[in-house]
Amino acid sequence: MDKEYYLFVEGKKVVVNKEVYLAYHSELNKEKYQMRRDRLNNCFFFCSYDHDGNFEENLEDLEFDVEKIIETREMIEEVRRAISKLNPVERDLIESLFYKEETVREVAAKLNISNTAVIKRRNKVLEKLKEILEDF
């Protein structure tokens, strides 16, 4: 008695010959093997993101605003350029107060001047930076 081979097509059991059955399962096993390998190697294909017909929406990461990130980087670069246009004394003052986060009192002690003088210099330098950055 010959063994009967079946495949399910749209939920219906269909009788097939041995050759068709083996070819189908061979391809199915290859596909499962490739999927296992992809998972092991952390590979994801674009087709895996198109499970509901909304390919572009599934790729979009709403947590990151790329335009805002680029805009912020451009602003940071423009501020760096503006700071580079300051003279060394002004640049050191800005670096101490804003990059090294030293207090006005610490900067005043380092420069042997009063706190008020540091504040006036800071405000003058910030005003100068504002003028340089006006075109941005």
C-alpha positions in Angstrom: 0.0 0.0 0.0 1.4 3.4 -1.1 1.6 6.1 1.5 -0.6 9.1 0.7 0.9 12.6 0.8 -1.1 15.7 1.7 -0.6 19.4 1.7 -2.9 22.0 3.1 -4.0 24.7 0.7 -6.3 27.4 2.0 -7.2 25.2 4.9 -8.1 22.2 2.7 -6.3 18.9 2.6 -5.1 18.2 -0.9 -3.6 14.9 -2.0 -0.2 15.3 -3.8 2.4 12.8 -5.0 5.6 12.2 -3.1 7.7 14.4 -5.4 5.5 17.5 -4.9 5.3 16.8 -1.1 9.1 16.5 -0.7 9.8 19.5 -2.9 7.3 21.6 -0.8 8.8 20.6 2.5 12.4 21.0 1.2 11.6 24.6 0.4 9.8 25.1 3.6 12.7 23.7 5.6 15.2 25.9 3.7 13.1 29.0 4.5 12.9 28.0 8.2 16.6 27.5 8.3 17.3 30.9 6.7 15.0 32.6 9.2 16.8 30.9 12.1 20.1 32.0 10.7 18.8 35.5 10.2 17.6 35.7 13.8 21.0 34.4 15.1 22.8 37.1 13.0 20.3 39.8 13.9 19.4 40.3 10.2 16.0 41.8 9.4 14.7 42.3 5.9 12.5 45.1 4.6 9.7 42.6 3.9 9.5 41.8 7.6 8.4 45.3 8.2 5.6 45.1 5.7 3.4 42.8 7.7 0.3 45.1 7.6 0.8 46.9 4.3 2.2 50.0 5.9 5.8 49.6 5.1 6.9 53.2 5.4 5.0 53.8 8.7 6.5 50.6 10.2 10.0 51.9 9.4 9.4 55.3 10.8 10.7 55.8 14.4 8.5 58.4 16.0 10.8 58.7 19.0 13.5 60.5 17.0 12.9 63.7 15.1 15.7 63.6 12.6 15.1 67.1 11.4 15.4 68.4 14.9 18.6 66.5 15.5 20.2 67.9 12.4 19.0 71.4 13.2 20.4 71.2 16.7 23.8 69.9 15.4 23.9 72.8 12.9 23.2 75.3 15.7 25.9 73.8 17.9 28.4 74.0 15.0 27.4 77.6 14.4 27.9 78.5 18.1 31.3 76.8 17.9 32.2 79.0 14.9 31.0 82.1 16.7 33.1 81.2 19.8 36.1 80.7 17.6 35.8 84.3 16.4 36.1 85.6 20.0 39.5 86.8 21.3 41.3 84.4 23.7 40.3 86.2 26.9 36.6 86.1 25.9 36.9 82.5 24.7 38.4 81.4 28.1 35.7 83.2 30.0 32.9 81.4 28.0 34.7 78.1 28.3 35.1 78.4 32.0 31.5 79.4 32.7 29.7 77.3 30.2 31.8 74.3 29.3 33.8 73.7 32.5 30.7 74.9 34.5 32.7 77.0 36.9 30.9 79.5 39.0 31.2 83.2 38.7 33.0 83.3 42.0 35.5 80.6 40.9 36.2 82.5 37.7 36.6 85.8 39.6 39.1 84.2 42.0 41.1 82.7 39.1 41.2 86.1 37.2 41.7 88.1 40.4 38.7 90.4 39.6 35.4 90.9 41.3 32.2 88.9 40.7 30.5 91.9 39.2 33.4 92.3 36.7 33.0 88.7 35.6 29.2 89.1 35.2 29.7 92.3 33.2 32.4 90.6 31.0 30.1 87.6 30.6 27.2 89.7 29.5 29.3 91.7 27.1 30.7 88.5 25.5 27.2 86.9 25.3 26.0 90.1 23.6 28.9 89.8 21.1 28.0 86.2 20.4 24.4 87.2 19.9 25.4 89.7 17.2 27.6 87.1 15.5 24.8 84.6 15.5 22.1 87.0 14.3 22.6 85.9 10.7 22.0 82.2 11.7 
